[in-house]
């Protein structure tokens, strides 16, 4: 879904050091020193969806292991000048109160027209009855709030894994 990523230029950016200092559970993250050595300066912090209710609902699905994918329109990434996710990217997922609930790692990014998104992505998003029909209906409704939606628009489908629960 459409998301906002906090960067190191933002006063709200969460750096690896800041995260470790602000959340006593985070130092348990086993690869923290490796990540710092590989040049990670910050981790994007964002919540799913565009409402507090959706942020909490979808965040809970991630914590329960039921949601392992998300998707957004490429045109919206471009409009908001957001970087396209890449395998290996880490993200801090926030709830509706902007509290850190988990860290996820992007494992795969697929860019396809909306009409070509398959049942696997729909199921991995973990929402509704897990069907492609449900996925198409709710995503078309969601995307239509932000643009003149067409089935030919490119979707960025992002698979991820839960790295660490923070809540």
Secondary structure, 3 states (H helix, E strand, C coil): CCCCCCCCCCCCCEEHHHHHHHCCCHHHCCCHHHHHHCCCCEEEEECCCCCHHHHHHHHHHHHCCCCCEEEEEHHHHHHCCCCCCCCCCEEEEECCCCCEEEEEEEEEEEEEEHHHCCHHHHHHCCCCCCCHHHHHHHHHHHHHCCCCCCCCCEEEEEEEEEEEECC
